[in-house]
Amino acid sequence: MPTSLKTIKRVFDQKYAAWGITLPIESLKAQSRGSIAHNGWTINYQFGTEQGASYLEYFASHRMTNDTLNRIYADGRAEVLGYCQEFYLAGNPKAEQDYTAHNREFYETVKSKGLW
């Protein structure tokens, strides 16, 4: 297995180690799309390349935190590409409008990538 894929697995596995979640080696080797449901998490993932570099992109959801869209690059960099906003200032129509627009755009992005 290429070092770049080992790096992706190491970064992912470290992030979710507290919940006993690891990236399945079979998915990694095949660079196939998949889903993990364990210890309250649902994580949908896919592999891709950008400018010749491999990456893992995934949507992570847990009821105790906000949903996020993430990417781990072959060099080990991890990036949050987007997130679900959890709160807004009640009684503030503009804040509610911004909250709704932000979350709609976020989930549309996740859906367009086939991760939700």
N, CA, C and O atoms as a MOPAC input file, in Angstrom:
PM7 MOZYME 1SCF
protein

 N      0.86200 1    -1.17300 1     0.00000 1
 C      0.00000 1     0.00000 1     0.00000 1
 C      0.91000 1     1.23700 1     0.00000 1
 O      1.86400 1     1.31500 1     0.77400 1
 N      0.60000 1     2.20500 1    -0.88000 1
 C      1.41900 1     3.41900 1    -0.94600 1
 C      1.44400 1     4.17900 1     0.38400 1
 O      0.46900 1     4.17800 1     1.13600 1
 N      2.56500 1     4.81800 1     0.65000 1
 C      2.73700 1     5.60000 1     1.87400 1
 C      1.64700 1     6.65700 1     2.01400 1
 O      1.18700 1     6.92700 1     3.12300 1
 N      1.22800 1     7.26000 1     0.89300 1
 C      0.20200 1     8.30400 1     0.95200 1
 C     -1.10400 1     7.77300 1     1.55000 1
 O     -1.75900 1     8.47100 1     2.32400 1
 N     -1.48000 1     6.55000 1     1.19700 1
 C     -2.70800 1     5.96700 1     1.74100 1
 C     -2.52800 1     5.59700 1     3.21400 1
 O     -3.46600 1     5.70800 1     4.00300 1
 N     -1.32900 1     5.16000 1     3.57900 1
 C     -1.04900 1     4.86800 1     4.98700 1
 C     -1.16100 1     6.13800 1     5.82300 1
 O     -1.64800 1     6.10600 1     6.95400 1
 N     -0.71200 1     7.24500 1     5.26200 1
 C     -0.79500 1     8.52700 1     5.97100 1
 C     -2.24100 1     8.93100 1     6.17300 1
 O     -2.61500 1     9.36300 1     7.26400 1
 N     -3.06100 1     8.79900 1     5.14100 1
 C     -4.48800 1     9.11400 1     5.24100 1
 C     -5.12900 1     8.26400 1     6.33600 1
 O     -5.86500 1     8.77800 1     7.17700 1
 N     -4.84900 1     6.97700 1     6.32000 1
 C     -5.42200 1     6.06800 1     7.32600 1
 C     -4.96800 1     6.46000 1     8.72800 1
 O     -5.78300 1     6.48900 1     9.65000 1
 N     -3.69000 1     6.76000 1     8.90500 1
 C     -3.16000 1     7.11500 1    10.21700 1
 C     -3.85800 1     8.36100 1    10.76800 1
 O     -4.25100 1     8.38700 1    11.93400 1
 N     -4.01100 1     9.37900 1     9.94500 1
 C     -4.64100 1    10.62900 1    10.38900 1
 C     -6.11500 1    10.37700 1    10.74800 1
 O     -6.58600 1    10.83200 1    11.79100 1
 N     -6.83300 1     9.66000 1     9.89300 1
 C     -8.24400 1     9.35000 1    10.15600 1
 C     -8.37600 1     8.52900 1    11.43800 1
 O     -9.17000 1     8.86600 1    12.31700 1
 N     -7.60500 1     7.46300 1    11.54000 1
 C     -7.69400 1     6.56700 1    12.69500 1
 C     -7.38000 1     7.29300 1    13.99900 1
 O     -8.01600 1     7.02800 1    15.01900 1
 N     -6.40300 1     8.20900 1    13.98100 1
 C     -6.07500 1     8.98000 1    15.18700 1
 C     -7.23000 1     9.88000 1    15.58100 1
 O     -7.53500 1    10.01400 1    16.76700 1
 N     -7.87400 1    10.49800 1    14.60600 1
 C     -8.97700 1    11.41300 1    14.89500 1
 C    -10.13200 1    10.69700 1    15.60100 1
 O    -10.75800 1    11.26500 1    16.49600 1
 N    -10.41400 1     9.46300 1    15.20500 1
 C    -11.56700 1     8.73100 1    15.73300 1
 C    -11.18800 1     7.59600 1    16.68900 1
 O    -12.02000 1     6.74400 1    17.00000 1
 N     -9.94800 1     7.58300 1    17.15000 1
 C     -9.47200 1     6.51600 1    18.04000 1
 C    -10.29000 1     6.40200 1    19.32200 1
 O    -10.52800 1     5.29400 1    19.80300 1
 N    -10.71900 1     7.51900 1    19.87700 1
 C    -11.48600 1     7.50200 1    21.13500 1
 C    -12.80100 1     6.73200 1    21.00600 1
 O    -13.35000 1     6.26500 1    22.00400 1
 N    -13.30100 1     6.60100 1    19.78300 1
 C    -14.57100 1     5.90300 1    19.55200 1
 C    -14.36000 1     4.51600 1    18.94400 1
 O    -15.32200 1     3.83800 1    18.58200 1
 N    -13.11200 1     4.10300 1    18.83500 1
 C    -12.81900 1     2.78800 1    18.27300 1
 C    -13.13200 1     2.69200 1    16.79100 1
 O    -13.48200 1     1.62200 1    16.29400 1
 N    -13.00600 1     3.80600 1    16.08600 1
 C    -13.32100 1     3.84400 1    14.65100 1
 C    -12.02100 1     3.89700 1    13.85900 1
 O    -11.13300 1     4.70200 1    14.13900 1
 N    -11.93100 1     3.01800 1    12.86400 1
 C    -10.79100 1     3.02800 1    11.94200 1
 C    -11.30200 1     2.93900 1    10.51500 1
 O    -12.38000 1     2.40500 1    10.25400 1
 N    -10.52500 1     3.46000 1     9.62000 1
 C    -10.84100 1     3.38400 1     8.19200 1
 C    -10.57800 1     1.95800 1     7.72800 1
 O     -9.46100 1     1.46300 1     7.87900 1
 N    -11.58400 1     1.28300 1     7.16600 1
 C    -11.39700 1    -0.11600 1     6.75400 1
 C    -10.27400 1    -0.26200 1     5.72400 1
 O    -10.24200 1     0.44900 1     4.72000 1
 N     -9.38100 1    -1.16900 1     5.98200 1
 C     -8.23100 1    -1.38700 1     5.11400 1
 C     -8.66300 1    -1.78400 1     3.69600 1
 O     -8.01100 1    -1.42000 1     2.71800 1
 N     -9.77100 1    -2.53500 1     3.59600 1
 C    -10.25600 1    -2.95600 1     2.27800 1
 C    -10.65700 1    -1.74300 1     1.43300 1
 O    -10.34100 1    -1.67200 1     0.24600 1
 N    -11.35400 1    -0.79600 1     2.05600 1
 C    -11.76500 1     0.42300 1     1.34900 1
 C    -10.54900 1     1.23900 1     0.95800 1
 O    -10.50300 1     1.83000 1    -0.12200 1
 N     -9.57500 1     1.26800 1     1.83400 1
 C     -8.36400 1     2.03300 1     1.57600 1
 C     -7.61400 1     1.46100 1     0.37200 1
 O     -7.22200 1     2.19800 1    -0.53300 1
 N     -7.42200 1     0.15700 1     0.37200 1
 C     -6.68900 1    -0.48500 1    -0.72600 1
 C     -7.39700 1    -0.28700 1    -2.06200 1
 O     -6.75100 1    -0.01900 1    -3.07600 1
 N     -8.73200 1    -0.42000 1    -2.06500 1
 C     -9.51400 1    -0.26600 1    -3.29300 1
 C     -9.86200 1     1.19100 1    -3.57300 1
 O    -10.36500 1     1.52100 1    -4.64700 1
 N     -9.59600 1     2.05600 1    -2.60800 1
 C    -10.00000 1     3.45700 1    -2.67400 1
 C    -11.47700 1     3.55600 1    -3.05400 1
 O    -11.87600 1     4.30900 1    -3.94200 1
 N    -12.26200 1     2.76000 1    -2.33900 1
 C    -13.69400 1     2.69300 1    -2.61500 1
 C    -14.48100 1     3.55700 1    -1.63400 1
 O    -14.02400 1     3.86600 1    -0.53300 1
 N    -15.64800 1     3.92300 1    -2.06300 1
 C    -16.59600 1     4.68600 1    -1.24000 1
 C    -17.12000 1     3.76500 1    -0.14600 1
 O    -17.22100 1     2.55400 1    -0.34200 1
 N    -17.45500 1     4.34400 1     1.00900 1
 C    -17.98000 1     3.50500 1     2.07300 1
 C    -18.66100 1     4.31000 1     3.15700 1
 O    -18.78800 1     5.53200 1     3.07400 1
 N    -19.09500 1     3.58700 1     4.17900 1
 C    -19.79900 1     4.19900 1     5.29900 1
 C    -19.44300 1     3.44000 1     6.57600 1
 O    -19.29700 1     2.21800 1     6.57300 1
 N    -19.30800 1     4.19100 1     7.66100 1
 C    -19.03100 1     3.61200 1     8.96700 1
 C    -20.12000 1     4.09800 1     9.92400 1
 O    -20.38800 1     5.29700 1    10.00000 1
 N    -20.73700 1     3.18900 1    10.64000 1
 C    -21.70400 1     3.54700 1    11.68000 1
 C    -21.24900 1     2.83200 1    12.94900 1
 O    -21.35500 1     1.61100 1    13.06300 1
 N    -20.73700 1     3.62100 1    13.90800 1
 C    -20.18700 1     3.01800 1    15.11200 1
 C    -20.14300 1     4.04600 1    16.23300 1
 O    -19.77400 1     5.20000 1    16.01200 1
 N    -20.52000 1     3.62500 1    17.43300 1
 C    -20.46700 1     4.47200 1    18.63700 1
 C    -21.09500 1     5.85000 1    18.43300 1
 O    -20.55200 1     6.86200 1    18.87700 1
 N    -22.22700 1     5.87600 1    17.76800 1
 C    -22.96600 1     7.12300 1    17.57700 1
 C    -22.57100 1     7.91200 1    16.34800 1
 O    -23.26300 1     8.86100 1    15.98100 1
 N    -21.49100 1     7.55000 1    15.71100 1
 C    -21.03100 1     8.24400 1    14.50700 1
 C    -21.57400 1     7.57800 1    13.25700 1
 O    -21.71800 1     6.35600 1    13.20200 1
 N    -21.87200 1     8.38500 1    12.26300 1
 C    -22.08200 1     7.91900 1    10.90000 1
 C    -21.10100 1     8.71400 1    10.05400 1
 O    -21.13100 1     9.94500 1    10.03800 1
 N    -20.23800 1     8.00500 1     9.35700 1
 C    -19.21000 1     8.63300 1     8.54400 1
 C    -19.28700 1     8.03500 1     7.14600 1
 O    -19.05400 1     6.84000 1     6.96000 1
 N    -19.61200 1     8.86600 1     6.17300 1
 C    -19.64300 1     8.45800 1     4.76600 1
 C    -18.41500 1     9.03900 1     4.09500 1
 O    -18.11200 1    10.22100 1     4.26000 1
 N    -17.70200 1     8.20800 1     3.33200 1
 C    -16.42700 1     8.65100 1     2.77800 1
 C    -16.23600 1     8.21200 1     1.33400 1
 O    -16.88300 1     7.28900 1     0.84000 1
 N    -15.31500 1     8.91800 1     0.68000 1
 C    -14.91900 1     8.59400 1    -0.68000 1
 C    -13.48800 1     9.09100 1    -0.89400 1
 O    -13.01200 1     9.98100 1    -0.19000 1
 N    -12.82600 1     8.50300 1    -1.86700 1
 C    -11.46600 1     8.89400 1    -2.19600 1
 C    -11.48300 1     9.71100 1    -3.47900 1
 O    -12.38900 1     9.58700 1    -4.30300 1
 N    -10.47600 1    10.53500 1    -3.62700 1
 C    -10.35400 1    11.33800 1    -4.83600 1
 C     -8.92100 1    11.77900 1    -5.02000 1
 O     -8.04500 1    11.46300 1    -4.21500 1
 N     -8.69600 1    12.51500 1    -6.09400 1
 C     -7.37800 1    13.09800 1    -6.34500 1
 C     -7.55600 1    14.55400 1    -6.74700 1
 O     -8.54300 1    14.93400 1    -7.37600 1
 N     -6.57700 1    15.34500 1    -6.36600 1
 C     -6.56000 1    16.75900 1    -6.71600 1
 C     -5.11700 1    17.11200 1    -7.06000 1
 O     -4.21800 1    16.95600 1    -6.23500 1
 N     -4.90800 1    17.58100 1    -8.26400 1
 C     -3.55600 1    17.91100 1    -8.73900 1
 C     -2.59600 1    16.75300 1    -8.50500 1
 O     -1.45800 1    16.95400 1    -8.08100 1
 N     -3.06400 1    15.54000 1    -8.78600 1
 C     -2.23800 1    14.34700 1    -8.67900 1
 C     -2.05300 1    13.79400 1    -7.27900 1
 O     -1.39000 1    12.77100 1    -7.10900 1
 N     -2.62600 1    14.44900 1    -6.26000 1
 C     -2.48700 1    13.98100 1    -4.88400 1
 C     -3.78400 1    13.32400 1    -4.41400 1
 O     -4.87500 1    13.83900 1    -4.65600 1
 N     -3.65200 1    12.19700 1    -3.75000 1
 C     -4.81600 1    11.47600 1    -3.22300 1
 C     -5.36100 1    12.15500 1    -1.97900 1
 O     -4.63400 1    12.82100 1    -1.24300 1
 N     -6.66300 1    11.97000 1    -1.76000 1
 C     -7.28200 1    12.45100 1    -0.52800 1
 C     -8.47000 1    11.58400 1    -0.17500 1
 O     -9.01200 1    10.86600 1    -1.01500 1
 N     -8.86700 1    11.66400 1     1.08800 1
 C    -10.09000 1    11.05000 1     1.59100 1
 C    -11.01100 1    12.20000 1     1.96800 1
 O    -10.62800 1    13.08900 1     2.72800 1
 N    -12.22100 1    12.17700 1     1.43400 1
 C    -13.20800 1    13.18700 1     1.78300 1
 C    -14.33300 1    12.46800 1     2.51400 1
 O    -14.77700 1    11.40100 1     2.09000 1
 N    -14.79700 1    13.06500 1     3.62700 1
 C    -15.83600 1    12.38100 1     4.38600 1
 C    -16.76900 1    13.34600 1     5.09700 1
 O    -16.39300 1    14.45200 1     5.48600 1
 N    -18.00100 1    12.87800 1     5.24800 1
 C    -19.04800 1    13.58200 1     5.98000 1
 C    -19.21600 1    12.84300 1     7.29400 1
 O    -19.51100 1    11.64700 1     7.30600 1
 N    -19.03000 1    13.55600 1     8.40900 1
 C    -19.11500 1    12.94000 1     9.73200 1
 C    -20.28900 1    13.53300 1    10.50200 1
 O    -20.44700 1    14.75200 1    10.57900 1
 N    -21.10700 1    12.65200 1    11.06900 1
 C    -22.29200 1    13.08600 1    11.79300 1
 C    -22.39900 1    12.33300 1    13.11800 1
 O    -22.23900 1    11.11300 1    13.17400 1
 N    -22.67200 1    13.09100 1    14.18300 1
 C    -22.88800 1    12.52300 1    15.50600 1
 C    -23.86300 1    13.44400 1    16.23000 1
 O    -23.76400 1    14.66300 1    16.10000 1
 N    -24.78600 1    12.89700 1    16.97700 1
 C    -25.82100 1    13.71600 1    17.61300 1
 C    -25.27400 1    14.66800 1    18.66800 1
 O    -25.96000 1    15.61500 1    19.05400 1
 N    -24.06200 1    14.43700 1    19.13900 1
 C    -23.49200 1    15.27700 1    20.19200 1
 C    -22.61300 1    16.41200 1    19.65900 1
 O    -22.04000 1    17.16900 1    20.44200 1
 N    -22.50700 1    16.52900 1    18.35700 1
 C    -21.69700 1    17.59200 1    17.76000 1
 C    -22.27900 1    17.96500 1    16.40100 1
 O    -23.20400 1    17.31300 1    15.91600 1
 N    -21.74400 1    18.99700 1    15.80100 1
 C    -22.28100 1    19.39900 1    14.50800 1
 C    -21.70600 1    18.52800 1    13.38700 1
 O    -20.60500 1    17.99100 1    13.50400 1
 N    -22.46500 1    18.40000 1    12.31200 1
 C    -22.03800 1    17.65400 1    11.13700 1
 C    -20.92300 1    18.42200 1    10.44300 1
 O    -20.94100 1    19.65200 1    10.38600 1
 N    -19.94100 1    17.67500 1     9.90900 1
 C    -18.83300 1    18.31000 1     9.20500 1
 C    -18.51100 1    17.57600 1     7.91400 1
 O    -18.75300 1    16.37700 1     7.77900 1
 N    -17.96200 1    18.32200 1     6.97500 1
 C    -17.41700 1    17.77800 1     5.73300 1
 C    -15.91500 1    17.99000 1     5.81900 1
 O    -15.45200 1    19.11400 1     6.01400 1
 N    -15.15400 1    16.91400 1     5.67500 1
 C    -13.71100 1    16.94700 1     5.94600 1
 C    -12.91500 1    16.34300 1     4.80100 1
 O    -13.43700 1    15.59600 1     3.97300 1
 N    -11.64400 1    16.68700 1     4.78100 1
 C    -10.74200 1    16.09200 1     3.80200 1
 C     -9.39900 1    15.84800 1     4.46800 1
 O     -8.89800 1    16.68800 1     5.21600 1
 N     -8.81800 1    14.67300 1     4.18200 1
 C     -7.45900 1    14.35000 1     4.60500 1
 C     -6.65000 1    14.11700 1     3.33800 1
 O     -6.99400 1    13.26900 1     2.51400 1
 N     -5.58400 1    14.87000 1     3.19400 1
 C     -4.72300 1    14.76400 1     2.02600 1
 C     -3.61900 1    13.73900 1     2.25700 1
 O     -3.32000 1    13.37800 1     3.39500 1
 N     -3.02200 1    13.27600 1     1.16900 1
 C     -1.97600 1    12.25900 1     1.21900 1
 C     -0.77000 1    12.69400 1     2.03100 1
 O     -0.03700 1    11.85100 1     2.54800 1
 N     -0.55000 1    14.00200 1     2.15300 1
 C      0.59500 1    14.48100 1     2.93700 1
 C      0.26400 1    14.60400 1     4.42500 1
 O      1.11400 1    15.02100 1     5.21300 1
 N     -0.96500 1    14.24300 1     4.81900 1
 C     -1.36400 1    14.25600 1     6.21600 1
 C     -2.13700 1    15.49100 1     6.65000 1
 O     -2.62800 1    15.55100 1     7.77700 1
 N     -2.25000 1    16.47600 1     5.76400 1
 C     -3.03800 1    17.66300 1     6.11300 1
 C     -4.49900 1    17.27700 1     6.24900 1
 O     -5.03000 1    16.51700 1     5.43900 1
 N     -5.14400 1    17.80500 1     7.27900 1
 C     -6.57600 1    17.57700 1     7.48800 1
 C     -7.26300 1    18.93400 1     7.43700 1
 O     -6.76400 1    19.91900 1     7.98100 1
 N     -8.41000 1    18.97000 1     6.77800 1
 C     -9.11300 1    20.23100 1     6.57600 1
 C    -10.61300 1    20.02800 1     6.75400 1
 O    -11.17300 1    19.04300 1     6.27200 1
 N    -11.25600 1    20.95200 1     7.44000 1
 C    -12.71900 1    20.96300 1     7.51300 1
 C    -13.19100 1    21.81200 1     6.33700 1
 O    -12.89300 1    23.00400 1     6.25700 1
 N    -13.93000 1    21.18000 1     5.42800 1
 C    -14.41000 1    21.88300 1     4.23400 1
 C    -15.71700 1    22.62400 1     4.48300 1
 O    -16.05100 1    23.57100 1     3.77100 1
 N    -16.45200 1    22.18400 1     5.50100 1
 C    -17.72000 1    22.81700 1     5.82500 1
 C    -18.31100 1    22.19700 1     7.07000 1
 O    -17.87100 1    21.14700 1     7.54000 1
 N    -19.32300 1    22.87300 1     7.59500 1
 C    -19.94600 1    22.39900 1     8.83000 1
 C    -21.38300 1    22.90000 1     8.90400 1
 O    -21.76000 1    23.88400 1     8.26700 1
 N    -22.15400 1    22.20000 1     9.68800 1
 C    -23.52000 1    22.60700 1     9.99000 1
 C    -23.47700 1    23.57200 1    11.16200 1
 O    -22.91000 1    23.26300 1    12.21000 1
 N    -24.06700 1    24.72500 1    10.98500 1
 C    -24.13800 1    25.68700 1    12.08800 1
 C    -25.16900 1    25.17400 1    13.08100 1
 O    -26.26300 1    24.77300 1    12.68500 1
 N    -24.83100 1    25.18100 1    14.36700 1
 C    -25.70200 1    24.60100 1    15.37900 1
 C    -26.69800 1    25.57700 1    15.98900 1
 O    -27.80600 1    25.17700 1    16.34700 1
 N    -26.33400 1    26.83300 1    16.11300 1
 C    -27.17900 1    27.77900 1    16.83200 1
 C    -27.27500 1    29.11200 1    16.10400 1
 O    -26.48100 1    29.41900 1    15.21500 1
 N    -28.25700 1    29.88400 1    16.50300 1
 C    -28.35700 1    31.28300 1    16.09000 1
 C    -29.02700 1    32.03700 1    17.22800 1
 O    -29.65200 1    31.43700 1    18.10200 1
 N    -28.89400 1    33.34100 1    17.20800 1
 C    -29.46000 1    34.19200 1    18.24200 1
 C    -30.97900 1    34.23600 1    18.09500 1
 O    -31.50300 1    34.79600 1    17.13300 1
 N    -31.67300 1    33.64500 1    19.05300 1
 C    -33.13800 1    33.60000 1    19.00800 1
 C    -33.70900 1    35.01900 1    19.02900 1
 O    -33.17900 1    35.91600 1    19.68500 1
 N    -34.79100 1    35.18900 1    18.30100 1
 C    -35.45000 1    36.48600 1    18.25100 1
 C    -34.80700 1    37.44600 1    17.26400 1
 O    -35.22300 1    38.59900 1    17.15100 1
 N    -33.79100 1    36.97100 1    16.54700 1
 C    -33.10400 1    37.78900 1    15.55900 1
 C    -33.39200 1    37.20300 1    14.18100 1
 O    -32.75000 1    36.23000 1    13.78200 1
 N    -34.34200 1    37.77500 1    13.44800 1
 C    -34.72100 1    37.22800 1    12.14500 1
 C    -33.55600 1    37.11800 1    11.16400 1
 O    -33.49900 1    36.15900 1    10.39400 1
 N    -32.63300 1    38.06800 1    11.17100 1
 C    -31.47800 1    38.03400 1    10.26000 1
 C    -30.57100 1    36.85400 1    10.61100 1
 O    -30.09100 1    36.15200 1     9.72100 1
 N    -30.33700 1    36.63700 1    11.90600 1
 C    -29.50600 1    35.51500 1    12.34200 1
 C    -30.14900 1    34.18400 1    11.94500 1
 O    -29.46100 1    33.26300 1    11.50300 1
 N    -31.45500 1    34.09100 1    12.10300 1
 C    -32.16100 1    32.86300 1    11.71300 1
 C    -32.07100 1    32.64000 1    10.21400 1
 O    -31.86700 1    31.51500 1     9.75600 1
 N    -32.22100 1    33.70200 1     9.46100 1
 C    -32.13800 1    33.62400 1     7.99900 1
 C    -30.73200 1    33.17500 1     7.56400 1
 O    -30.59000 1    32.31800 1     6.69200 1
 N    -29.71000 1    33.75600 1     8.17400 1
 C    -28.32900 1    33.38800 1     7.84800 1
 C    -28.04500 1    31.93200 1     8.22300 1
 O    -27.39100 1    31.20900 1     7.47200 1
 N    -28.53800 1    31.51000 1     9.38100 1
 C    -28.38600 1    30.13200 1     9.85500 1
 C    -29.00600 1    29.15700 1     8.85300 1
 O    -28.38600 1    28.16700 1     8.46400 1
 N    -30.22400 1    29.45200 1     8.44900 1
 C    -30.93700 1    28.58300 1     7.50800 1
 C    -30.21300 1    28.52400 1     6.16300 1
 O    -30.05600 1    27.44800 1     5.58600 1
 N    -29.77900 1    29.66700 1     5.67200 1
 C    -29.07400 1    29.71100 1     4.38700 1
 C    -27.74400 1    28.95100 1     4.46100 1
 O    -27.40100 1    28.20400 1     3.54500 1
 N    -27.00800 1    29.14400 1     5.54500 1
 C    -25.72300 1    28.46000 1     5.71500 1
 C    -25.91700 1    26.94000 1     5.70600 1
 O    -25.22600 1    26.22400 1     4.98200 1
 N    -26.86300 1    26.45700 1     6.51400 1
 C    -27.06700 1    25.01000 1     6.61900 1
 C    -27.61800 1    24.41900 1     5.32600 1
 O    -27.25200 1    23.30700 1     4.94800 1
 N    -28.48800 1    25.14800 1     4.65100 1
 C    -29.00600 1    24.66500 1     3.36800 1
 C    -27.84900 1    24.49800 1     2.37900 1
 O    -27.75200 1    23.47900 1     1.69600 1
 N    -26.98900 1    25.48800 1     2.30800 1
 C    -25.84000 1    25.42100 1     1.39400 1
 C    -24.89600 1    24.28100 1     1.78200 1
 O    -24.39800 1    23.55900 1     0.91900 1
 N    -24.65600 1    24.12600 1     3.08300 1
 C    -23.77700 1    23.05700 1     3.54400 1
 C    -24.31400 1    21.68600 1     3.12400 1
 O    -23.58700 1    20.89100 1     2.52900 1
 N    -25.57600 1    21.41200 1     3.43000 1
 C    -26.13500 1    20.09100 1     3.10000 1
 C    -26.26900 1    19.88100 1     1.59500 1
 O    -26.15700 1    18.74900 1     1.12600 1
 N    -26.50300 1    20.92300 1     0.84200 1
 C    -26.51500 1    20.79300 1    -0.61600 1
 C    -25.13000 1    20.38900 1    -1.13200 1
 O    -25.01400 1    19.57500 1    -2.04800 1
 N    -24.09100 1    20.96200 1    -0.53900 1
 C    -22.72900 1    20.59900 1    -0.91800 1
 C    -22.45900 1    19.13500 1    -0.60600 1
 O    -21.92100 1    18.40800 1    -1.44100 1
 N    -22.83100 1    18.70100 1     0.59300 1
 C    -22.61500 1    17.30500 1     0.99800 1
 C    -23.37900 1    16.37600 1     0.06100 1
 O    -22.83700 1    15.36300 1    -0.38100 1
 N    -24.62400 1    16.70600 1    -0.24600 1
 C    -25.43300 1    15.87900 1    -1.15700 1
 C    -24.80800 1    15.84200 1    -2.54900 1
 O    -24.75900 1    14.78300 1    -3.17500 1
 N    -24.33000 1    16.98800 1    -3.04200 1
 C    -23.76000 1    17.03700 1    -4.39600 1
 C    -22.50300 1    16.17000 1    -4.51100 1
 O    -22.14600 1    15.72600 1    -5.60300 1
 N    -21.85500 1    15.93900 1    -3.40600 1
 C    -20.66600 1    15.07400 1    -3.39700 1
 C    -21.04500 1    13.59900 1    -3.20200 1
 O    -20.18500 1    12.72000 1    -3.24800 1
 N    -22.33100 1    13.34400 1    -2.98700 1
 C    -22.79100 1    11.97200 1    -2.80200 1
 C    -22.47900 1    11.39300 1    -1.43100 1
 O    -22.40900 1    10.17500 1    -1.26500 1
 N    -22.29200 1    12.26900 1    -0.44800 1
 C    -21.92100 1    11.79900 1     0.88300 1
 C    -23.06200 1    11.82700 1     1.88400 1
 O    -22.86700 1    11.50100 1     3.05500 1
 N    -24.26400 1    12.21900 1     1.43200 1
 C    -25.42200 1    12.20500 1     2.33300 1
 C    -26.66600 1    11.79800 1     1.60700 1
 O    -27.73800 1    11.73100 1     2.20900 1

